[in-house]
Amino acid sequence: MDESRPIFIQIAEQVENDIIAGSLAEGSQIPSTNEFAAFLRVNPATALKGVNRLVDDGIVEKRRGIGMFVTVGARERLIERRRAEFAAQYIRPLIVEAEKLGIDIDELAGLLRAERIQS
């Protein structure tokens, strides 16, 4: 766990990552808040807060008396949201900095391709 960020957010992000990776399929049940709490050694209320964040975002749904399940379309919505966040956090600042340095889009694309080949 990352000490710099709230645990409930990390729980929600881990479930989201598992959905994006395909290890939690749409329609599948996620671990219970008690399972999260026991595994991570946190208060069940903290785990519940992370799961409720997913419910509020429409990523998981409560089925009374059964548990929490990944909603249909969750993976696609998560990928779409993460792409938008990626663009805002990385791409836009990259373009702004490139423009300051006189690097046009074609040259920037070439730099990205060159970095991809090296890694």
Buried (B, 14 or more C-beta within 10 A) or exposed (E): EEEEEEBBEBBBBBBBEBBBEEEBEBEEEBBBBEEBBEEBEBEBEBBBBBBBBBBEBEBBBEEEEEBBBBBEEBBEBBEEEEEEEEEEEEEEEBBEEBEEEEBEEEEBEEEEEEEEEEE
